Amino acid sequence: MKRLVGALAFLGATALGSTAMAQEIQIRGPLAGAPSCRRCVQYRVGRFSIAPSWGIGLQEDFNRTMFLGATLQYHVHEIFGIGAYGAYGLVQFPTFLASQIQDRLSASDAMNGDMGATRGSFNIPQGNQFTQQIGQINWILSVPQVTLIPLRGKLALFQNIFIDTDFYIFLGLGIIGVSERANYDQQADPAMRAASPSDAEVVMNQRTRVGRVAFTGTFGVGLNFYITRFLSLAVEYRAYPFSWNTMGTDERSRAVTCGPNSNQSCETFPDFGVPRTADGTSGGRFVLDSHDQQFRWNQMVNFSLSVFLPFQPRVGE
C-alpha cells in the first residue's frame, strides 16, 4: 500500500511539474506573443493584378470553345480582392460527338438521296450542316467579381524547392454572350407539315444563328503559384451554369397541356410531337423558341499569368 501511494504521489508531482513548466515556457519563452510569421511577404494587399489567361470549356456536348481572357483585380486585403473577368471565345470547333452525328447523318442522306426528307426531320434538315446549327458561347464577363484567399502556404518540390502558394475562391455576376439557332415556327397548314425538310426556308433556318445575352452567376476556385514577387502562375476552375439550346433542336413544347381533353402534360415533349386536336390524332408543328433551352452546368479551366503592381510587395514585421 505504501509503495502504491508513493507511486501515485510521484506521478501527480510529475504531472503538475510538467504543466507548470509548460505554462512558464508559454508565458516567458522567446516566442511568447510572437506572430505566426515574421517578415512575411504580403503578395496581394494594396496591389493591382493583371492576369491574361487561356481557358478551355469542359464536358461540352457539341461545341468546344477556347477562351482568350484576362482578370483585373485590386486587393483590398491579403485575403480579399475585387475586380472583373472577361473572355472571348477565340476558337470554336465541334466535339467528337457532333462530328460523329454529322458524318452518320450525311451518309444516311447520301444513301437515301433526299437530304433528310426520308428522316422527316425538321430538327436536322441537312445532316452535313449539323455543326452549323449547334449553340456557341461567344464571350463571358464577370463583373463585379469578389475573390477570397482563405489559405496560404508553401509547396515543396522534390523536398528542395519551395514556392509560395495560395488557394482562392471567387464569385461574381455572369454575363454570357450566346449564339443559338434562330427561332422558327413551322406553318400550321397540314400541307406544309408534310413538305420536304430540305425546303429552302428550313435549311436557311438551320444555318442561321442569333446572338443573345444570358445572365447567371459565375464562381470557382484556383491555385496561385508565386514565381517572383510580382509574377505568379495560376490554374482555376470556373462554372457558369445557365439554360440554352446547345443542339439547336426542338426539345420541349411551349404548350402546357395537350392530348385528348387536354389531360396530358406537354412539358417533356417537343412541339412537333404534341397532338393539337382533342382526339389526339393530329400532330403538332415544328417550333424553335426559348422553351427549348435546357439547363447546362457550363464549366471551364483557366491558366493565367498574373502581374502585380507595384512590383514590390509589402513585407510584414
MOGI-V402318 format. One record per residue. PHI is phi as a letter, one per 20 degrees, with the letter a starting at -180 (NA if undefined). NEAR is the number of other C-alpha atoms within 8 Angstrom. Layout:
PHI_NEAR ; PHI_NEAR
This chain:
NA_4 ; f_5 ; f_6 ; f_7 ; f_8 ; f_8 ; f_8 ; f_8 ; f_8 ; f_8 ; f_8 ; f_8 ; f_8 ; f_8 ; f_8 ; f_8 ; f_8 ; f_8 ; f_8 ; f_8 ; f_8 ; f_8 ; f_8 ; f_9 ; f_9 ; f_9 ; e_7 ; d_7 ; f_8 ; f_4 ; e_6 ; f_9 ; m_4 ; f_5 ; f_5 ; f_4 ; b_5 ; d_7 ; l_7 ; f_8 ; f_8 ; e_10 ; f_10 ; d_12 ; g_12 ; m_8 ; c_13 ; e_12 ; c_13 ; d_11 ; c_11 ; f_11 ; b_12 ; c_11 ; c_12 ; c_11 ; f_12 ; d_8 ; l_6 ; e_9 ; f_9 ; c_13 ; c_13 ; e_12 ; c_13 ; d_12 ; d_13 ; d_12 ; b_12 ; a_12 ; c_13 ; d_11 ; b_11 ; d_11 ; e_15 ; f_10 ; b_9 ; f_11 ; d_11 ; b_11 ; b_13 ; c_12 ; a_12 ; b_12 ; c_13 ; b_11 ; b_11 ; d_10 ; f_12 ; f_9 ; c_7 ; c_10 ; b_7 ; f_11 ; f_11 ; f_7 ; f_9 ; f_13 ; f_10 ; f_8 ; f_10 ; f_13 ; f_10 ; f_9 ; f_12 ; f_11 ; f_8 ; f_9 ; f_13 ; f_9 ; f_6 ; e_9 ; m_6 ; b_9 ; l_13 ; n_17 ; f_11 ; f_8 ; e_5 ; m_8 ; d_10 ; e_8 ; f_8 ; c_11 ; g_14 ; c_13 ; g_15 ; f_9 ; d_11 ; g_13 ; f_10 ; e_8 ; d_14 ; f_14 ; f_16 ; c_11 ; d_11 ; e_11 ; b_12 ; c_13 ; c_11 ; c_13 ; b_10 ; f_9 ; c_13 ; d_11 ; c_12 ; d_10 ; d_12 ; f_8 ; c_7 ; b_9 ; a_7 ; c_8 ; d_8 ; d_9 ; d_8 ; l_5 ; l_6 ; c_6 ; d_7 ; d_9 ; c_11 ; f_11 ; b_12 ; c_11 ; d_12 ; c_13 ; c_12 ; c_11 ; b_11 ; a_12 ; f_12 ; d_13 ; c_11 ; d_13 ; e_12 ; c_13 ; d_12 ; c_15 ; g_15 ; f_11 ; g_7 ; b_9 ; c_8 ; f_9 ; f_7 ; f_7 ; f_6 ; g_6 ; f_6 ; f_9 ; f_10 ; e_6 ; f_7 ; f_7 ; f_13 ; e_12 ; g_8 ; g_6 ; f_6 ; f_11 ; f_12 ; f_8 ; f_10 ; f_14 ; e_10 ; d_10 ; d_10 ; c_8 ; e_8 ; b_7 ; d_8 ; d_9 ; d_9 ; b_11 ; d_10 ; c_13 ; b_11 ; r_11 ; c_11 ; b_11 ; d_11 ; d_12 ; d_11 ; e_12 ; e_9 ; b_6 ; f_9 ; c_14 ; c_11 ; b_12 ; d_12 ; c_12 ; c_11 ; b_11 ; d_11 ; c_12 ; d_11 ; b_12 ; f_12 ; a_11 ; e_8 ; a_11 ; e_13 ; f_11 ; e_8 ; m_11 ; c_9 ; f_13 ; d_10 ; b_12 ; f_15 ; e_8 ; f_8 ; e_8 ; c_10 ; b_15 ; n_14 ; g_10 ; l_7 ; l_9 ; d_8 ; c_8 ; f_9 ; e_14 ; g_10 ; e_7 ; d_10 ; f_11 ; f_15 ; f_10 ; d_9 ; e_13 ; f_12 ; d_11 ; d_10 ; f_11 ; e_8 ; m_10 ; e_8 ; d_8 ; f_11 ; e_10 ; d_12 ; f_12 ; c_11 ; d_12 ; b_9 ; f_5 ; f_9 ; e_13 ; f_11 ; d_7 ; f_8 ; c_8 ; e_8 ; f_12 ; b_12 ; b_11 ; d_12 ; d_12 ; c_11 ; c_12 ; c_11 ; e_13 ; d_10 ; d_12 ; c_9 ; f_8 ; f_7 ; e_7 ; e_13 ; f_8 ; c_8 ; f_8 ; f_5
